[in-house]
């Protein structure tokens, strides 16, 4: 089980249904009942997905009497984006180097012909 915040975030994002729920929540808060319709799932299944998102910190639940809407919390997504950006720099640099190497090899191959 994921113990650090980044691992919980990526584990929660691994499921396409949860990613779709986050996309809906990006437009505004929603109750479990409002999330049941677009996913053609049971109330219990949607609640379970929301719990995973909540445990990952991606969703907060407010409470006003019986009304408990889910609200998107973008902070863990920002942290995941920063982590990805660091690796993107690494891969872009490596891919650029590989592209240069392939261009040199292609050029050398042309000289040999």
Secondary structure, 3 states (H helix, E strand, C coil): CCCCHHHHHHHHHCCHHHHHHHHHHCCCCECHHHHHHHHCCCHHHHHHHHHHHHHCCCEEECCECCECCEEECCHHHHHHHHHHHHHHHHHHHHHHHHHHHHHHHHHHHHHHC
